[in-house]
Amino acid sequence: MLGRSARLFVMLVTVLVTAISLRLTNKNALSPSLVKKSIPQKDIPTLIPHYHNITFVQDDIPVDPNAVYGNLDDIVKRKKLIVCALEKDNKPFFQIKGKDGYIGEDIRFASALGKALGVEVVYKMLYKTRNDVIDAIHNGEGDIGIAEISYTPERAKKVIYSTLYIPSRKVILINRAATISEDSDTLNEALNNPNAKIAVMKNTSYENYAEMLFPKAQILREHEWENGAIKKLQEGKVVAVIWDELRIKPLISAHPDLLLKFMPVIIKGENDPISAVTNINGYSLNLFINKFLENNYKVLTEKEILEIYKDYIK
């Protein structure tokens, strides 16, 4: 835990930063606000159950060669919902394999959707990246893609997005020294210049987003989060990293000393909703999913997700 002097330092810097002009556009601003707030016990939902009876398929074993994937009538007829997902655990909130079975928001959502459809859920956890999941759905390899997928225009040309099943916001974790540079009056100036190096995760929507937000900066694409992007931030090889708050908040919770040197900044008005994707011809399935999310599914808030999965945050 931070000592008293360290906490006072963090509070002082946070107050000072709020006085900095944070002009990015007329529409958006940056806000240094990732302070963890406690949730009243009565407002915390019941713990998410583990799922034991999960069916998997291998890439070289067709589930049903006659299936019309992404078609609602066909799903109900064959009594199976084929879910394309990432091949590895996607911690800390999405698909986690533990001693008591699988847990995570991706798993919870897919299982609830299968129950609503009255069908068995079959997982194809075979794909290395989210873009691979997008291509799989586009190519008819499964009915639905559930893999912590954010929106990008390029992906939307291939698939249909559902409404969100996980809310989140975009966050910058920036070296505090950059905010007090003599040559930078705003965070925009500190980050949007040819000397600024910013790390993002490769094969995520943040590659294009960082380029749009800071077109003059050097955008570094990393394969690893803590051992890649965050390590480079700590070593001073990049001035900032950008990802969503469901990645950055747990990092700060696990390593509160980071606040002494780095400042988390929420990008106001820039949400990063996590959605499921269906085949571009699967309008009836997409409509079913959206109505299900609207009327029959508990979409957890960011605070609820962090509270429920706190034991899985390393």
Secondary structure, 3 states (H helix, E strand, C coil): CCCHHHHHHHHHHHHHHCCCCCECCCCCEEECCCCCCCCCHHHCCCCCCCECCCEECCCCCCCCCCCCCCCHHHHHHHCEEEEEEECCCECCCCEEEECCEEECHHHHHHHHHHHHHCCEEEEEEEECCHHHHHHHHHCCCCCEEEEEECCCHHHHCCEEEEEEEECCEEEEEEEHHHHCCCCCCCHHHHHCCCCCEEEEECCCCHHHHHHHHCCCCEEEEECCHHHHHHHHHHCCCCCEEEEEHHHHHHHHHHCHHHHHCEEEEEEEEEECCEEEEEECCCHHHHHHHHHHHHHCCCCCCHHHHHHHCHHHCC
